[in-house]
């Protein structure tokens, strides 16, 4: 278990595209932490040619902590990279979806009416 957690924190998360830390709202209220990983290919021992297509996984970390605050402190001491500010992603503004004209080299410098 400690070996997997070490590999997740030190190899899996850094290899995840656009990783900005795990969300602190993923605690369940009883000191347990749940996180979903969209692509298990972030682990070097997973060979893409054998798996075939990207697959995700859910990771549930059950602790002996009584509260979420205690569990967060424990996981932080074990190296879990929590997001700055500790806020949930629900308060963050959604990303704007870019239209095709944003990528059109002919439209460069033109102003749309």
Phi and psi restraints in degrees (range 20) as a CNS / XPLOR table:
assign (resid 1 and name C) (resid 2 and name N)
       (resid 2 and name CA) (resid 2 and name C) 1.0 -65.4 20.0 2
assign (resid 2 and name N) (resid 2 and name CA)
       (resid 2 and name C) (resid 3 and name N) 1.0 -35.9 20.0 2
assign (resid 2 and name C) (resid 3 and name N)
       (resid 3 and name CA) (resid 3 and name C) 1.0 -64.2 20.0 2
assign (resid 3 and name N) (resid 3 and name CA)
       (resid 3 and name C) (resid 4 and name N) 1.0 -44.1 20.0 2
assign (resid 3 and name C) (resid 4 and name N)
       (resid 4 and name CA) (resid 4 and name C) 1.0 -64.5 20.0 2
assign (resid 4 and name N) (resid 4 and name CA)
       (resid 4 and name C) (resid 5 and name N) 1.0 -44.6 20.0 2
assign (resid 4 and name C) (resid 5 and name N)
       (resid 5 and name CA) (resid 5 and name C) 1.0 -60.9 20.0 2
assign (resid 5 and name N) (resid 5 and name CA)
       (resid 5 and name C) (resid 6 and name N) 1.0 -40.5 20.0 2
assign (resid 5 and name C) (resid 6 and name N)
       (resid 6 and name CA) (resid 6 and name C) 1.0 -62.8 20.0 2
assign (resid 6 and name N) (resid 6 and name CA)
       (resid 6 and name C) (resid 7 and name N) 1.0 -43.8 20.0 2
assign (resid 6 and name C) (resid 7 and name N)
       (resid 7 and name CA) (resid 7 and name C) 1.0 -67.6 20.0 2
assign (resid 7 and name N) (resid 7 and name CA)
       (resid 7 and name C) (resid 8 and name N) 1.0 -36.9 20.0 2
assign (resid 7 and name C) (resid 8 and name N)
       (resid 8 and name CA) (resid 8 and name C) 1.0 -64.0 20.0 2
assign (resid 8 and name N) (resid 8 and name CA)
       (resid 8 and name C) (resid 9 and name N) 1.0 -47.8 20.0 2
assign (resid 8 and name C) (resid 9 and name N)
       (resid 9 and name CA) (resid 9 and name C) 1.0 -72.4 20.0 2
assign (resid 9 and name N) (resid 9 and name CA)
       (resid 9 and name C) (resid 10 and name N) 1.0 -42.0 20.0 2
assign (resid 9 and name C) (resid 10 and name N)
       (resid 10 and name CA) (resid 10 and name C) 1.0 -95.5 20.0 2
assign (resid 10 and name N) (resid 10 and name CA)
       (resid 10 and name C) (resid 11 and name N) 1.0 -19.3 20.0 2
assign (resid 10 and name C) (resid 11 and name N)
       (resid 11 and name CA) (resid 11 and name C) 1.0 -119.2 20.0 2
assign (resid 11 and name N) (resid 11 and name CA)
       (resid 11 and name C) (resid 12 and name N) 1.0 -45.7 20.0 2
assign (resid 11 and name C) (resid 12 and name N)
       (resid 12 and name CA) (resid 12 and name C) 1.0 -68.5 20.0 2
assign (resid 12 and name N) (resid 12 and name CA)
       (resid 12 and name C) (resid 13 and name N) 1.0 -53.4 20.0 2
assign (resid 12 and name C) (resid 13 and name N)
       (resid 13 and name CA) (resid 13 and name C) 1.0 -63.7 20.0 2
assign (resid 13 and name N) (resid 13 and name CA)
       (resid 13 and name C) (resid 14 and name N) 1.0 -45.5 20.0 2
assign (resid 13 and name C) (resid 14 and name N)
       (resid 14 and name CA) (resid 14 and name C) 1.0 -62.5 20.0 2
assign (resid 14 and name N) (resid 14 and name CA)
       (resid 14 and name C) (resid 15 and name N) 1.0 -26.3 20.0 2
assign (resid 14 and name C) (resid 15 and name N)
       (resid 15 and name CA) (resid 15 and name C) 1.0 -87.9 20.0 2
assign (resid 15 and name N) (resid 15 and name CA)
       (resid 15 and name C) (resid 16 and name N) 1.0 -1.6 20.0 2
assign (resid 15 and name C) (resid 16 and name N)
       (resid 16 and name CA) (resid 16 and name C) 1.0 -81.4 20.0 2
assign (resid 16 and name N) (resid 16 and name CA)
       (resid 16 and name C) (resid 17 and name N) 1.0 130.1 20.0 2
assign (resid 16 and name C) (resid 17 and name N)
       (resid 17 and name CA) (resid 17 and name C) 1.0 -64.6 20.0 2
assign (resid 17 and name N) (resid 17 and name CA)
       (resid 17 and name C) (resid 18 and name N) 1.0 134.9 20.0 2
assign (resid 17 and name C) (resid 18 and name N)
       (resid 18 and name CA) (resid 18 and name C) 1.0 57.2 20.0 2
assign (resid 18 and name N) (resid 18 and name CA)
       (resid 18 and name C) (resid 19 and name N) 1.0 32.4 20.0 2
assign (resid 18 and name C) (resid 19 and name N)
       (resid 19 and name CA) (resid 19 and name C) 1.0 -73.7 20.0 2
assign (resid 19 and name N) (resid 19 and name CA)
       (resid 19 and name C) (resid 20 and name N) 1.0 127.9 20.0 2
assign (resid 19 and name C) (resid 20 and name N)
       (resid 20 and name CA) (resid 20 and name C) 1.0 -123.2 20.0 2
assign (resid 20 and name N) (resid 20 and name CA)
       (resid 20 and name C) (resid 21 and name N) 1.0 14.2 20.0 2
assign (resid 20 and name C) (resid 21 and name N)
       (resid 21 and name CA) (resid 21 and name C) 1.0 111.0 20.0 2
assign (resid 21 and name N) (resid 21 and name CA)
       (resid 21 and name C) (resid 22 and name N) 1.0 158.5 20.0 2
assign (resid 21 and name C) (resid 22 and name N)
       (resid 22 and name CA) (resid 22 and name C) 1.0 -85.6 20.0 2
assign (resid 22 and name N) (resid 22 and name CA)
       (resid 22 and name C) (resid 23 and name N) 1.0 152.0 20.0 2
assign (resid 22 and name C) (resid 23 and name N)
       (resid 23 and name CA) (resid 23 and name C) 1.0 -82.6 20.0 2
assign (resid 23 and name N) (resid 23 and name CA)
       (resid 23 and name C) (resid 24 and name N) 1.0 132.2 20.0 2
assign (resid 23 and name C) (resid 24 and name N)
       (resid 24 and name CA) (resid 24 and name C) 1.0 -75.1 20.0 2
assign (resid 24 and name N) (resid 24 and name CA)
       (resid 24 and name C) (resid 25 and name N) 1.0 -11.3 20.0 2
assign (resid 24 and name C) (resid 25 and name N)
       (resid 25 and name CA) (resid 25 and name C) 1.0 -81.2 20.0 2
assign (resid 25 and name N) (resid 25 and name CA)
       (resid 25 and name C) (resid 26 and name N) 1.0 4.2 20.0 2
assign (resid 25 and name C) (resid 26 and name N)
       (resid 26 and name CA) (resid 26 and name C) 1.0 -85.2 20.0 2
assign (resid 26 and name N) (resid 26 and name CA)
       (resid 26 and name C) (resid 27 and name N) 1.0 5.2 20.0 2
assign (resid 26 and name C) (resid 27 and name N)
       (resid 27 and name CA) (resid 27 and name C) 1.0 -80.2 20.0 2
assign (resid 27 and name N) (resid 27 and name CA)
       (resid 27 and name C) (resid 28 and name N) 1.0 150.7 20.0 2
assign (resid 27 and name C) (resid 28 and name N)
       (resid 28 and name CA) (resid 28 and name C) 1.0 -97.6 20.0 2
assign (resid 28 and name N) (resid 28 and name CA)
       (resid 28 and name C) (resid 29 and name N) 1.0 2.8 20.0 2
assign (resid 28 and name C) (resid 29 and name N)
       (resid 29 and name CA) (resid 29 and name C) 1.0 95.8 20.0 2
assign (resid 29 and name N) (resid 29 and name CA)
       (resid 29 and name C) (resid 30 and name N) 1.0 -8.1 20.0 2
assign (resid 29 and name C) (resid 30 and name N)
       (resid 30 and name CA) (resid 30 and name C) 1.0 -123.7 20.0 2
assign (resid 30 and name N) (resid 30 and name CA)
       (resid 30 and name C) (resid 31 and name N) 1.0 16.4 20.0 2
assign (resid 30 and name C) (resid 31 and name N)
       (resid 31 and name CA) (resid 31 and name C) 1.0 88.8 20.0 2
assign (resid 31 and name N) (resid 31 and name CA)
       (resid 31 and name C) (resid 32 and name N) 1.0 12.1 20.0 2
assign (resid 31 and name C) (resid 32 and name N)
       (resid 32 and name CA) (resid 32 and name C) 1.0 -108.0 20.0 2
assign (resid 32 and name N) (resid 32 and name CA)
       (resid 32 and name C) (resid 33 and name N) 1.0 149.0 20.0 2
assign (resid 32 and name C) (resid 33 and name N)
       (resid 33 and name CA) (resid 33 and name C) 1.0 -123.1 20.0 2
assign (resid 33 and name N) (resid 33 and name CA)
       (resid 33 and name C) (resid 34 and name N) 1.0 133.5 20.0 2
assign (resid 33 and name C) (resid 34 and name N)
       (resid 34 and name CA) (resid 34 and name C) 1.0 -125.0 20.0 2
assign (resid 34 and name N) (resid 34 and name CA)
       (resid 34 and name C) (resid 35 and name N) 1.0 137.1 20.0 2
assign (resid 34 and name C) (resid 35 and name N)
       (resid 35 and name CA) (resid 35 and name C) 1.0 -144.6 20.0 2
assign (resid 35 and name N) (resid 35 and name CA)
       (resid 35 and name C) (resid 36 and name N) 1.0 144.0 20.0 2
assign (resid 35 and name C) (resid 36 and name N)
       (resid 36 and name CA) (resid 36 and name C) 1.0 -107.9 20.0 2
assign (resid 36 and name N) (resid 36 and name CA)
       (resid 36 and name C) (resid 37 and name N) 1.0 139.5 20.0 2
assign (resid 36 and name C) (resid 37 and name N)
       (resid 37 and name CA) (resid 37 and name C) 1.0 -115.9 20.0 2
assign (resid 37 and name N) (resid 37 and name CA)
       (resid 37 and name C) (resid 38 and name N) 1.0 124.9 20.0 2
assign (resid 37 and name C) (resid 38 and name N)
       (resid 38 and name CA) (resid 38 and name C) 1.0 -73.6 20.0 2
assign (resid 38 and name N) (resid 38 and name CA)
       (resid 38 and name C) (resid 39 and name N) 1.0 -29.6 20.0 2
assign (resid 38 and name C) (resid 39 and name N)
       (resid 39 and name CA) (resid 39 and name C) 1.0 -136.2 20.0 2
assign (resid 39 and name N) (resid 39 and name CA)
       (resid 39 and name C) (resid 40 and name N) 1.0 115.0 20.0 2
assign (resid 39 and name C) (resid 40 and name N)
       (resid 40 and name CA) (resid 40 and name C) 1.0 -74.6 20.0 2
assign (resid 40 and name N) (resid 40 and name CA)
       (resid 40 and name C) (resid 41 and name N) 1.0 -3.9 20.0 2
assign (resid 40 and name C) (resid 41 and name N)
       (resid 41 and name CA) (resid 41 and name C) 1.0 -69.0 20.0 2
assign (resid 41 and name N) (resid 41 and name CA)
       (resid 41 and name C) (resid 42 and name N) 1.0 -4.8 20.0 2
assign (resid 41 and name C) (resid 42 and name N)
       (resid 42 and name CA) (resid 42 and name C) 1.0 -70.1 20.0 2
assign (resid 42 and name N) (resid 42 and name CA)
       (resid 42 and name C) (resid 43 and name N) 1.0 -15.5 20.0 2
assign (resid 42 and name C) (resid 43 and name N)
       (resid 43 and name CA) (resid 43 and name C) 1.0 -88.9 20.0 2
assign (resid 43 and name N) (resid 43 and name CA)
       (resid 43 and name C) (resid 44 and name N) 1.0 129.1 20.0 2
assign (resid 43 and name C) (resid 44 and name N)
       (resid 44 and name CA) (resid 44 and name C) 1.0 -64.1 20.0 2
assign (resid 44 and name N) (resid 44 and name CA)
       (resid 44 and name C) (resid 45 and name N) 1.0 -23.6 20.0 2
assign (resid 44 and name C) (resid 45 and name N)
       (resid 45 and name CA) (resid 45 and name C) 1.0 -80.5 20.0 2
assign (resid 45 and name N) (resid 45 and name CA)
       (resid 45 and name C) (resid 46 and name N) 1.0 -9.1 20.0 2
assign (resid 45 and name C) (resid 46 and name N)
       (resid 46 and name CA) (resid 46 and name C) 1.0 -84.8 20.0 2
assign (resid 46 and name N) (resid 46 and name CA)
       (resid 46 and name C) (resid 47 and name N) 1.0 117.9 20.0 2
assign (resid 46 and name C) (resid 47 and name N)
       (resid 47 and name CA) (resid 47 and name C) 1.0 -95.2 20.0 2
assign (resid 47 and name N) (resid 47 and name CA)
       (resid 47 and name C) (resid 48 and name N) 1.0 122.9 20.0 2
assign (resid 47 and name C) (resid 48 and name N)
       (resid 48 and name CA) (resid 48 and name C) 1.0 -62.9 20.0 2
assign (resid 48 and name N) (resid 48 and name CA)
       (resid 48 and name C) (resid 49 and name N) 1.0 -35.4 20.0 2
assign (resid 48 and name C) (resid 49 and name N)
       (resid 49 and name CA) (resid 49 and name C) 1.0 -66.4 20.0 2
assign (resid 49 and name N) (resid 49 and name CA)
       (resid 49 and name C) (resid 50 and name N) 1.0 -26.1 20.0 2
assign (resid 49 and name C) (resid 50 and name N)
       (resid 50 and name CA) (resid 50 and name C) 1.0 -83.9 20.0 2
assign (resid 50 and name N) (resid 50 and name CA)
       (resid 50 and name C) (resid 51 and name N) 1.0 -40.9 20.0 2
assign (resid 50 and name C) (resid 51 and name N)
       (resid 51 and name CA) (resid 51 and name C) 1.0 -71.7 20.0 2
assign (resid 51 and name N) (resid 51 and name CA)
       (resid 51 and name C) (resid 52 and name N) 1.0 -41.5 20.0 2
assign (resid 51 and name C) (resid 52 and name N)
       (resid 52 and name CA) (resid 52 and name C) 1.0 96.5 20.0 2
assign (resid 52 and name N) (resid 52 and name CA)
       (resid 52 and name C) (resid 53 and name N) 1.0 -58.1 20.0 2
assign (resid 52 and name C) (resid 53 and name N)
       (resid 53 and name CA) (resid 53 and name C) 1.0 -134.4 20.0 2
assign (resid 53 and name N) (resid 53 and name CA)
       (resid 53 and name C) (resid 54 and name N) 1.0 157.2 20.0 2
assign (resid 53 and name C) (resid 54 and name N)
       (resid 54 and name CA) (resid 54 and name C) 1.0 -62.6 20.0 2
assign (resid 54 and name N) (resid 54 and name CA)
       (resid 54 and name C) (resid 55 and name N) 1.0 133.5 20.0 2
assign (resid 54 and name C) (resid 55 and name N)
       (resid 55 and name CA) (resid 55 and name C) 1.0 -129.6 20.0 2
assign (resid 55 and name N) (resid 55 and name CA)
       (resid 55 and name C) (resid 56 and name N) 1.0 148.5 20.0 2
assign (resid 55 and name C) (resid 56 and name N)
       (resid 56 and name CA) (resid 56 and name C) 1.0 -100.8 20.0 2
assign (resid 56 and name N) (resid 56 and name CA)
       (resid 56 and name C) (resid 57 and name N) 1.0 -179.4 20.0 2
assign (resid 56 and name C) (resid 57 and name N)
       (resid 57 and name CA) (resid 57 and name C) 1.0 -155.7 20.0 2
assign (resid 57 and name N) (resid 57 and name CA)
       (resid 57 and name C) (resid 58 and name N) 1.0 154.5 20.0 2
assign (resid 57 and name C) (resid 58 and name N)
       (resid 58 and name CA) (resid 58 and name C) 1.0 -106.6 20.0 2
assign (resid 58 and name N) (resid 58 and name CA)
       (resid 58 and name C) (resid 59 and name N) 1.0 136.2 20.0 2
assign (resid 58 and name C) (resid 59 and name N)
       (resid 59 and name CA) (resid 59 and name C) 1.0 -118.1 20.0 2
assign (resid 59 and name N) (resid 59 and name CA)
       (resid 59 and name C) (resid 60 and name N) 1.0 124.1 20.0 2
assign (resid 59 and name C) (resid 60 and name N)
       (resid 60 and name CA) (resid 60 and name C) 1.0 -115.6 20.0 2
assign (resid 60 and name N) (resid 60 and name CA)
       (resid 60 and name C) (resid 61 and name N) 1.0 119.9 20.0 2
assign (resid 60 and name C) (resid 61 and name N)
       (resid 61 and name CA) (resid 61 and name C) 1.0 -108.1 20.0 2
assign (resid 61 and name N) (resid 61 and name CA)
       (resid 61 and name C) (resid 62 and name N) 1.0 111.3 20.0 2
assign (resid 61 and name C) (resid 62 and name N)
       (resid 62 and name CA) (resid 62 and name C) 1.0 -97.3 20.0 2
assign (resid 62 and name N) (resid 62 and name CA)
       (resid 62 and name C) (resid 63 and name N) 1.0 126.6 20.0 2
assign (resid 62 and name C) (resid 63 and name N)
       (resid 63 and name CA) (resid 63 and name C) 1.0 -116.3 20.0 2
assign (resid 63 and name N) (resid 63 and name CA)
       (resid 63 and name C) (resid 64 and name N) 1.0 169.7 20.0 2
assign (resid 63 and name C) (resid 64 and name N)
       (resid 64 and name CA) (resid 64 and name C) 1.0 -91.7 20.0 2
assign (resid 64 and name N) (resid 64 and name CA)
       (resid 64 and name C) (resid 65 and name N) 1.0 3.9 20.0 2
assign (resid 64 and name C) (resid 65 and name N)
       (resid 65 and name CA) (resid 65 and name C) 1.0 -66.9 20.0 2
assign (resid 65 and name N) (resid 65 and name CA)
       (resid 65 and name C) (resid 66 and name N) 1.0 146.7 20.0 2
assign (resid 65 and name C) (resid 66 and name N)
       (resid 66 and name CA) (resid 66 and name C) 1.0 -83.4 20.0 2
assign (resid 66 and name N) (resid 66 and name CA)
       (resid 66 and name C) (resid 67 and name N) 1.0 -30.4 20.0 2
assign (resid 66 and name C) (resid 67 and name N)
       (resid 67 and name CA) (resid 67 and name C) 1.0 -126.9 20.0 2
assign (resid 67 and name N) (resid 67 and name CA)
       (resid 67 and name C) (resid 68 and name N) 1.0 164.6 20.0 2
assign (resid 67 and name C) (resid 68 and name N)
       (resid 68 and name CA) (resid 68 and name C) 1.0 -65.7 20.0 2
assign (resid 68 and name N) (resid 68 and name CA)
       (resid 68 and name C) (resid 69 and name N) 1.0 -35.7 20.0 2
assign (resid 68 and name C) (resid 69 and name N)
       (resid 69 and name CA) (resid 69 and name C) 1.0 -63.4 20.0 2
assign (resid 69 and name N) (resid 69 and name CA)
       (resid 69 and name C) (resid 70 and name N) 1.0 -43.1 20.0 2
assign (resid 69 and name C) (resid 70 and name N)
       (resid 70 and name CA) (resid 70 and name C) 1.0 -64.4 20.0 2
assign (resid 70 and name N) (resid 70 and name CA)
       (resid 70 and name C) (resid 71 and name N) 1.0 -41.9 20.0 2
assign (resid 70 and name C) (resid 71 and name N)
       (resid 71 and name CA) (resid 71 and name C) 1.0 -65.9 20.0 2
assign (resid 71 and name N) (resid 71 and name CA)
       (resid 71 and name C) (resid 72 and name N) 1.0 -39.2 20.0 2
assign (resid 71 and name C) (resid 72 and name N)
       (resid 72 and name CA) (resid 72 and name C) 1.0 -63.9 20.0 2
assign (resid 72 and name N) (resid 72 and name CA)
       (resid 72 and name C) (resid 73 and name N) 1.0 -41.3 20.0 2
assign (resid 72 and name C) (resid 73 and name N)
       (resid 73 and name CA) (resid 73 and name C) 1.0 -63.5 20.0 2
assign (resid 73 and name N) (resid 73 and name CA)
       (resid 73 and name C) (resid 74 and name N) 1.0 -43.1 20.0 2
assign (resid 73 and name C) (resid 74 and name N)
       (resid 74 and name CA) (resid 74 and name C) 1.0 -60.7 20.0 2
assign (resid 74 and name N) (resid 74 and name CA)
       (resid 74 and name C) (resid 75 and name N) 1.0 -48.4 20.0 2
assign (resid 74 and name C) (resid 75 and name N)
       (resid 75 and name CA) (resid 75 and name C) 1.0 -68.0 20.0 2
assign (resid 75 and name N) (resid 75 and name CA)
       (resid 75 and name C) (resid 76 and name N) 1.0 -34.9 20.0 2
assign (resid 75 and name C) (resid 76 and name N)
       (resid 76 and name CA) (resid 76 and name C) 1.0 -63.6 20.0 2
assign (resid 76 and name N) (resid 76 and name CA)
       (resid 76 and name C) (resid 77 and name N) 1.0 -39.1 20.0 2
assign (resid 76 and name C) (resid 77 and name N)
       (resid 77 and name CA) (resid 77 and name C) 1.0 -67.6 20.0 2
assign (resid 77 and name N) (resid 77 and name CA)
       (resid 77 and name C) (resid 78 and name N) 1.0 -27.3 20.0 2
assign (resid 77 and name C) (resid 78 and name N)
       (resid 78 and name CA) (resid 78 and name C) 1.0 -83.4 20.0 2
assign (resid 78 and name N) (resid 78 and name CA)
       (resid 78 and name C) (resid 79 and name N) 1.0 -2.9 20.0 2
assign (resid 78 and name C) (resid 79 and name N)
       (resid 79 and name CA) (resid 79 and name C) 1.0 104.0 20.0 2
assign (resid 79 and name N) (resid 79 and name CA)
       (resid 79 and name C) (resid 80 and name N) 1.0 7.3 20.0 2
assign (resid 79 and name C) (resid 80 and name N)
       (resid 80 and name CA) (resid 80 and name C) 1.0 -64.5 20.0 2
assign (resid 80 and name N) (resid 80 and name CA)
       (resid 80 and name C) (resid 81 and name N) 1.0 123.8 20.0 2
assign (resid 80 and name C) (resid 81 and name N)
       (resid 81 and name CA) (resid 81 and name C) 1.0 -85.7 20.0 2
assign (resid 81 and name N) (resid 81 and name CA)
       (resid 81 and name C) (resid 82 and name N) 1.0 96.8 20.0 2
assign (resid 81 and name C) (resid 82 and name N)
       (resid 82 and name CA) (resid 82 and name C) 1.0 -82.1 20.0 2
assign (resid 82 and name N) (resid 82 and name CA)
       (resid 82 and name C) (resid 83 and name N) 1.0 153.7 20.0 2
assign (resid 82 and name C) (resid 83 and name N)
       (resid 83 and name CA) (resid 83 and name C) 1.0 -62.5 20.0 2
assign (resid 83 and name N) (resid 83 and name CA)
       (resid 83 and name C) (resid 84 and name N) 1.0 148.7 20.0 2
assign (resid 83 and name C) (resid 84 and name N)
       (resid 84 and name CA) (resid 84 and name C) 1.0 -64.3 20.0 2
assign (resid 84 and name N) (resid 84 and name CA)
       (resid 84 and name C) (resid 85 and name N) 1.0 138.5 20.0 2
assign (resid 84 and name C) (resid 85 and name N)
       (resid 85 and name CA) (resid 85 and name C) 1.0 86.5 20.0 2
assign (resid 85 and name N) (resid 85 and name CA)
       (resid 85 and name C) (resid 86 and name N) 1.0 -23.4 20.0 2
assign (resid 85 and name C) (resid 86 and name N)
       (resid 86 and name CA) (resid 86 and name C) 1.0 67.7 20.0 2
assign (resid 86 and name N) (resid 86 and name CA)
       (resid 86 and name C) (resid 87 and name N) 1.0 9.9 20.0 2
assign (resid 86 and name C) (resid 87 and name N)
       (resid 87 and name CA) (resid 87 and name C) 1.0 -81.2 20.0 2
assign (resid 87 and name N) (resid 87 and name CA)
       (resid 87 and name C) (resid 88 and name N) 1.0 164.9 20.0 2
assign (resid 87 and name C) (resid 88 and name N)
       (resid 88 and name CA) (resid 88 and name C) 1.0 -82.6 20.0 2
assign (resid 88 and name N) (resid 88 and name CA)
       (resid 88 and name C) (resid 89 and name N) 1.0 160.6 20.0 2
assign (resid 88 and name C) (resid 89 and name N)
       (resid 89 and name CA) (resid 89 and name C) 1.0 -75.6 20.0 2
assign (resid 89 and name N) (resid 89 and name CA)
       (resid 89 and name C) (resid 90 and name N) 1.0 -10.1 20.0 2
assign (resid 89 and name C) (resid 90 and name N)
       (resid 90 and name CA) (resid 90 and name C) 1.0 -67.8 20.0 2
assign (resid 90 and name N) (resid 90 and name CA)
       (resid 90 and name C) (resid 91 and name N) 1.0 -25.8 20.0 2
assign (resid 90 and name C) (resid 91 and name N)
       (resid 91 and name CA) (resid 91 and name C) 1.0 -86.2 20.0 2
assign (resid 91 and name N) (resid 91 and name CA)
       (resid 91 and name C) (resid 92 and name N) 1.0 -13.2 20.0 2
assign (resid 91 and name C) (resid 92 and name N)
       (resid 92 and name CA) (resid 92 and name C) 1.0 -74.7 20.0 2
assign (resid 92 and name N) (resid 92 and name CA)
       (resid 92 and name C) (resid 93 and name N) 1.0 148.3 20.0 2
assign (resid 92 and name C) (resid 93 and name N)
       (resid 93 and name CA) (resid 93 and name C) 1.0 -73.6 20.0 2
assign (resid 93 and name N) (resid 93 and name CA)
       (resid 93 and name C) (resid 94 and name N) 1.0 140.3 20.0 2
assign (resid 93 and name C) (resid 94 and name N)
       (resid 94 and name CA) (resid 94 and name C) 1.0 -69.7 20.0 2
assign (resid 94 and name N) (resid 94 and name CA)
       (resid 94 and name C) (resid 95 and name N) 1.0 150.3 20.0 2
assign (resid 94 and name C) (resid 95 and name N)
       (resid 95 and name CA) (resid 95 and name C) 1.0 -72.4 20.0 2
assign (resid 95 and name N) (resid 95 and name CA)
       (resid 95 and name C) (resid 96 and name N) 1.0 142.7 20.0 2
assign (resid 95 and name C) (resid 96 and name N)
       (resid 96 and name CA) (resid 96 and name C) 1.0 -77.1 20.0 2
assign (resid 96 and name N) (resid 96 and name CA)
       (resid 96 and name C) (resid 97 and name N) 1.0 137.1 20.0 2
assign (resid 96 and name C) (resid 97 and name N)
       (resid 97 and name CA) (resid 97 and name C) 1.0 -82.9 20.0 2
assign (resid 97 and name N) (resid 97 and name CA)
       (resid 97 and name C) (resid 98 and name N) 1.0 126.2 20.0 2
assign (resid 97 and name C) (resid 98 and name N)
       (resid 98 and name CA) (resid 98 and name C) 1.0 -80.0 20.0 2
assign (resid 98 and name N) (resid 98 and name CA)
       (resid 98 and name C) (resid 99 and name N) 1.0 138.9 20.0 2
assign (resid 98 and name C) (resid 99 and name N)
       (resid 99 and name CA) (resid 99 and name C) 1.0 -83.6 20.0 2
assign (resid 99 and name N) (resid 99 and name CA)
       (resid 99 and name C) (resid 100 and name N) 1.0 165.0 20.0 2
assign (resid 99 and name C) (resid 100 and name N)
       (resid 100 and name CA) (resid 100 and name C) 1.0 -63.5 20.0 2
assign (resid 100 and name N) (resid 100 and name CA)
       (resid 100 and name C) (resid 101 and name N) 1.0 -29.2 20.0 2
assign (resid 100 and name C) (resid 101 and name N)
       (resid 101 and name CA) (resid 101 and name C) 1.0 -68.1 20.0 2
assign (resid 101 and name N) (resid 101 and name CA)
       (resid 101 and name C) (resid 102 and name N) 1.0 -16.2 20.0 2
assign (resid 101 and name C) (resid 102 and name N)
       (resid 102 and name CA) (resid 102 and name C) 1.0 -68.7 20.0 2
assign (resid 102 and name N) (resid 102 and name CA)
       (resid 102 and name C) (resid 103 and name N) 1.0 -24.1 20.0 2
assign (resid 102 and name C) (resid 103 and name N)
       (resid 103 and name CA) (resid 103 and name C) 1.0 -104.4 20.0 2
assign (resid 103 and name N) (resid 103 and name CA)
       (resid 103 and name C) (resid 104 and name N) 1.0 0.4 20.0 2
assign (resid 103 and name C) (resid 104 and name N)
       (resid 104 and name CA) (resid 104 and name C) 1.0 -80.9 20.0 2
assign (resid 104 and name N) (resid 104 and name CA)
       (resid 104 and name C) (resid 105 and name N) 1.0 115.2 20.0 2
assign (resid 104 and name C) (resid 105 and name N)
       (resid 105 and name CA) (resid 105 and name C) 1.0 -66.7 20.0 2
assign (resid 105 and name N) (resid 105 and name CA)
       (resid 105 and name C) (resid 106 and name N) 1.0 -23.7 20.0 2
assign (resid 105 and name C) (resid 106 and name N)
       (resid 106 and name CA) (resid 106 and name C) 1.0 -72.2 20.0 2
assign (resid 106 and name N) (resid 106 and name CA)
       (resid 106 and name C) (resid 107 and name N) 1.0 -25.8 20.0 2
assign (resid 106 and name C) (resid 107 and name N)
       (resid 107 and name CA) (resid 107 and name C) 1.0 -84.0 20.0 2
assign (resid 107 and name N) (resid 107 and name CA)
       (resid 107 and name C) (resid 108 and name N) 1.0 3.2 20.0 2
assign (resid 107 and name C) (resid 108 and name N)
       (resid 108 and name CA) (resid 108 and name C) 1.0 -64.4 20.0 2
assign (resid 108 and name N) (resid 108 and name CA)
       (resid 108 and name C) (resid 109 and name N) 1.0 124.5 20.0 2
assign (resid 108 and name C) (resid 109 and name N)
       (resid 109 and name CA) (resid 109 and name C) 1.0 84.6 20.0 2
assign (resid 109 and name N) (resid 109 and name CA)
       (resid 109 and name C) (resid 110 and name N) 1.0 -10.8 20.0 2
assign (resid 109 and name C) (resid 110 and name N)
       (resid 110 and name CA) (resid 110 and name C) 1.0 -80.8 20.0 2
assign (resid 110 and name N) (resid 110 and name CA)
       (resid 110 and name C) (resid 111 and name N) 1.0 145.0 20.0 2
assign (resid 110 and name C) (resid 111 and name N)
       (resid 111 and name CA) (resid 111 and name C) 1.0 -102.5 20.0 2
assign (resid 111 and name N) (resid 111 and name CA)
       (resid 111 and name C) (resid 112 and name N) 1.0 130.2 20.0 2
assign (resid 111 and name C) (resid 112 and name N)
       (resid 112 and name CA) (resid 112 and name C) 1.0 -81.7 20.0 2
assign (resid 112 and name N) (resid 112 and name CA)
       (resid 112 and name C) (resid 113 and name N) 1.0 142.6 20.0 2
